[in-house]
Amino acid sequence: MPLREPEEPKQSVSLHIGSSFASAWESVLLPWFKEVKLASLKNNETVAVATPFPSGAAFLRSKLLEHEIPLLGVKFITPPRLRELLLAEDASSLSLREHLRLLMAIAAESVASRISADVDLAAIAKSISRSPDNLLRTFDQVSAAGWNFQNIGATAVREIMQEFQRLVRQCEFKLVHEADRDALAEIRSTPPQFSHLLLIGFTAKHWALWPLLQAAVSFAKRATVVLEYPREQTRAAEESWIGTWEEHFDSAAPIADRTERNRPFVHLNQPVITGTDSANREEPRFLVGLNATEQAQAICAIALKFLAEKSCSRLGILFPRAGALARLVSEFLTQAGIPHHDAIGHLTPGEFEEPSWNAWLRLQENHQLEPVLRFLEANPDSMYGLSIQEVRENLRWVYRQILIDDISVLREFCARQTENEKLVRIAKVLRSIAFLSSKATLAQFLVETKPIFSKLKWDHRWTEIERFAQRWSAASSVEFSRAIYLCWLKEILDSFTIARAAQADHVYSRVHLLSYGEADGHEWSHLILAGLNQSEWPQSQRESGFLSDQEIVGLNARATRRGKQGEGHSALAPGKTFLLSAQDERQIALRQFGAALESADHGLAITASLLQESAPERIWNPSELFSQAYFAARNAPLSQETMSMLREKTFAWLKDLELFELAPTTDAEIDQTQIAYEARRKAEVPFGEYEFALSKPIDREITLRATEWDKVVKTPALIWLKTYLGVENHEPDLNQWNAATGTWVHDWLAKIAASEEKNTFVDFPTGNEMSERIARAAQRFRKAIVDLCVVSGRTVPDWWTSGWSNALALADFLASKLAEVEGWPRMAAEWKLESPQLLSLNDGNKLRLRGRIDLILAQTQPNDLQLTGADVWIVDYKTGNVKPLTPPGKTPEARAANLRKKLVRGDAIQLGFYGLAARELGAAEIHLSILSLRTELERPQLAMADLAADSDFWTELYRMQETGIFGLRGLIRNEFGFSPDYPLATLPIDKEFLDEKWVLTHPAFADDEDDRS
């Protein structure tokens, strides 16, 4: 007789179902571990335990350590590692999430261009191309559940999905759900991977993993699966979950509860029922901190209290998510010397997270001035010896001249300024910056990127890109936008990692920091439920815009069928999984919270914050779970007053403990900060060295521009910072219209004299001549800008043309007013003063000035380049809506008083300096006026003799110039008007203090605020 081949050992799968971990541990888990201990070493077979999260494995390890059961050879794995083991060499073909987002964005952009005629559908496609993750997440859910998008979503979405799947096939990517189902299909042709396999902790939350788990069980000689009885909140999803396991394998054996477990806090998750037995109930501690820091201190304090109790064998601290609260708690525990296991951790930047990298990404996204400046500041080697201050100052000056901040245009403008060596060098710097194409294939983008990275010495970044893209980058010939490519680069070169302190990496410690989602199936002697504020936990769940909850319910109904056990046995059809709706996700979160309450044996604390972190001025409501637990424990509603009371009690408790009292510091710099803080708030003393004033004069002479002198009584601190420290706000003023309009109008009005010679008087032109000269200058300027744009491959923006037209109209309007002047036949435009121009005062002191006078009118021709003996009328152009300087008043005394007010408020200082300059140049009679939309030139508005009469005012300006004592005035942040930003951090001080100190420091600048109009 022929010999019979030995039969292969039959596969064994045992399902168990229970209500608690304790009963499962005694009846199933402990016997299983005793059976398999050292089996892998003896038989050279793989023994594995699969849990949803690493924290579950850590919990099991600690239990085994208690029972002194060896773990040698037992693999504790999570789903990603399980998938790697099952797929083996095929795991490398799995697509990365970053690549799928790239392909989804490419598909959406491609569809948007094809259906551009349909505005609504094109808008949907464009939105998806900018943010593909939401649709990709929905695709994962639908595909994992065994469905497709043929009958789901809008037409544009279906087209995008078809294009996306075509690109995936083209790149030979395998999707995760496909790999899981392929592994399941290869059961018969592949030998078992595990001799013993234990699955524990998987619930209806993990429906998407069903094909993977089914394949894992099928690849094991002996598999044991521990399930949990359904809870009321998630009954439908969990009954289908259990029923599907039983449909494919066998009925789950119930696990008997051998001992009655004490659950002192289970009532917190149930409605209050009058008359129920409360003997086994315990009161939780409710702690409310003012903010995250105080809440973290309260958590640490209550943790120390729990740890001091004899019954504390395992303490869990649960958080909604990673964030400041979890990190602060870990930090406080570390400071207290408490070893703990921080399973959450915090993100820490890696080698790629550098300012230069982020600046380069922004530059490639936006080819404008400010991104270029930030890139150059982060990459100083790219400036060929120039300083960032030089580059910033010159490029912003160029921008104010042309009002176009496109780098190509700025580069061309600088290159044409051959008489300015610095601008030519800056043009070379800009020319050296390489930009990616606006649209290309992935392979072309990579070809362009390589030399850029090589020049920037980013070889390590390029190596990483090659590692990610070398196998598939040439597979697709579809062109896509630079923005999508940059998003992909940003994602694949993300080097953030999860970090934790050394004291926070003790897996076998008593204290564990977990998220609510990871705490399922754990047991605790004491538990702290942290961060229970509104929208934190449960997190707000919204229906997907691509798949509504109603559609999900319909798909689940189509996939559900009666199981082999008959009526009441629900199971899902082969190839299908249960889709979780937004409502299901919420119910699962509530179930997890209820399970957490049941898992604590001896102590419980629940914490929240009183104020929002993002908006500290706003009250932060507690979550519904905090309110529910408080009502169940205290039989009273949780009001805002109660929250405030809980916070006060928490604060008092922490204060009594003295755990977080800061030791007195002796740092001299910190002490100096306190001294400065107090000095700035002493109203009875003048401004000192802490308030934008020098403690003693310096040797260097300072010379201010006329426009800066005009602001020296309005914003003295800003002028002082720029003059003495050389700092000014580097943040861009996004609205340069006013500055550019003023520059253009002044430049064009300067051409009315039609003279190229410096400081020369010419005949006063007629109105028509003025208009023609202004128009010619404006047209030349416009032609130059158009030429710049053409050479740079750009078109002149419509808004620029509109702004230019507005400036031309304004210049022509001011010229028409100027043409009405009679009796002043000579004029000089753009009279440039010496640098510095010394201005003699009545007491012999000399002010210093830099600048130029817009227009000087004269009745006769001066004898030389000076103004010796001439009667002159100085006109200053203002393109804003500026009032005339003529002081109101019926009497000379009233007019003099009103003129004084204009001086101390900074309204007439610039013209006063021009008048002093004219007097220094020998002028006899000096008249002054402002020319604006609201002024006329029928007669002069001021006489220099009237301004000179306030000699104490000019003397006080001289004292500021020589002593460097300026001070602080005005609001740092004005709610009802524009206030320039301070370049250094400056705390606001009450206006009343500043006004008193201002008058004490500068008596001549005293101002009656009540008369301001």
Order of alpha helices (4+ residues) and beta strands (2+ residues): beta-alpha-alpha-alpha-beta-alpha-beta-alpha-alpha-alpha-alpha-alpha-alpha-beta-alpha-beta-alpha-beta-beta-alpha-beta-alpha-beta-beta-alpha-alpha-alpha-alpha-alpha-beta-alpha-alpha-beta-alpha-beta-beta-beta-alpha-beta-beta-alpha-beta-alpha-alpha-alpha-beta-alpha-alpha-alpha-beta-alpha-alpha-beta-beta-beta-beta-beta-alpha-alpha-beta-beta-alpha-alpha-alpha
